């Protein structure tokens, strides 16, 4: 099946063709991530505008989801390391976050993927210089991190 060629809707100068190049960045779930080099995205050869149809968006989502999950896990690991370096136990961190005992261990093992909200809450705790950092400073009024 032959694909119809189309001109760039932004500059009108060149045909849009699918390109797979490294170093491209996309925002996925409010996080800037590098697009894997093998993902083809229709791109104007003149102005560089990228054009997405449903199939391209689905391919990009499929490629970025594992990167997004890995990034969340890595950020959580880093910030938990900071907190534990200050002498806080996983149990105390879980208590401050309002999550069940052993939940952070399951996240660290990779058997679960942390929510963005939980990663942000732990990041705030890690940046909090109070000794010890408490979730109450992050969630006034008793709100807890979503697990």
Buried (B, 14 or more C-beta within 10 A) or exposed (E): EEEEEEEBEBEEEBEBEEBEEEEBEBEBEEBEBEBBEEBEBBBBEBEEBBBEEEEBEEBBEEBBBEBBBEBBBEBBBEBBEBBBEEEBEBEBBBBBBBBEEEBBEEBBEEEBBBBBEBBBBBBBBBEBEEEEBEBEEBBEEEEBBBB
